[in-house]
Amino acid sequence: MSNREVNRLRRLAKKHDLRFFKSTWRRNSPDNLGGYQLIYISSNTVIDGDRFDMKVADVERRLSVLTQGAPAV
C-alpha cells in the first residue's frame, strides 16, 4: 500500500480513538514481527497486533468493521 493509503487509514483510526503504528525495532524478533499494532488512544491498550503482527490489510479490515457500526472482534 502507498503512503497515501496508510495515511488515510491513520485518519480513519483517529476518528475511532485508535492509533496504529509500525515498529521497526529489532524486526523478526520473537515479540516483534515488524508489522503494525492497533491501540486505543485513551487507555493506551493494545486491541490487535500485540506482537506487531498485523499487516496494513488487517488494519483496514479491522477499521472497516468499526465504520460499519458493528462491534470489533
N, C-alpha and C positions, 0 to 999 in steps of 0.2 A: 504494500500500500504506500501511497505517496504521503509526504509530509502534510499535504493539504487535507487528506482524508483523516490522518491521525489527529490533526488539529480540530477537525470537525467533531470527531469522537470526544476529544477532550472538552470541548464546549458543551456537548450534549451531556457528558458525565457531570460537569459542574452544575447544570440545571437540576440534577437529582442529588446534589450534595455529595457527589462522588469525585474521586480523582483516580486516574490511572497513570502509572509511570513505568518506565523500563529501567531495569537495573543493569548496570554494566560492571558491577563489582564481582570479580572472580567468576566469570562465566563458566558454566559446566561444573560447578562445584555441587556437592550433594544437596545443598539447601538453596541454591540459586541457579536456575536453569537458563538465565539470560533473557527471559520473556517479560511479560507485563504483570502488574499487580493492581487490583482494584480495591480501593479503600473508601470508607465513609469519612468525610472530612470532619464532621462534628465530633465524632467519637474516636477517630483515628483507628478504626477497626478494619482489619482485612476481611473483605467479603468474598474474594476469589483470587486465586493466583498466589496463595501464601508462599509458594516456593518460586515465585516469578515464572510460572509455567504456562501463563496464558499467551496466546497469540493475538494479534490485532483482530482477527476474525472472531475469536472467542469473546473479546471485549465488545465488539459490535453486536454479537448475538445477545449478550447479557443486557446491554443498554437498550436494544430493541424491545426486549421484554418489558423493561421499565416504561418505555414511551408508549406502549400499548395499554398500560394501566394494569397489567397482570402482576401479581407478586413475583419477585425474583426468587429463583430457586437455586 
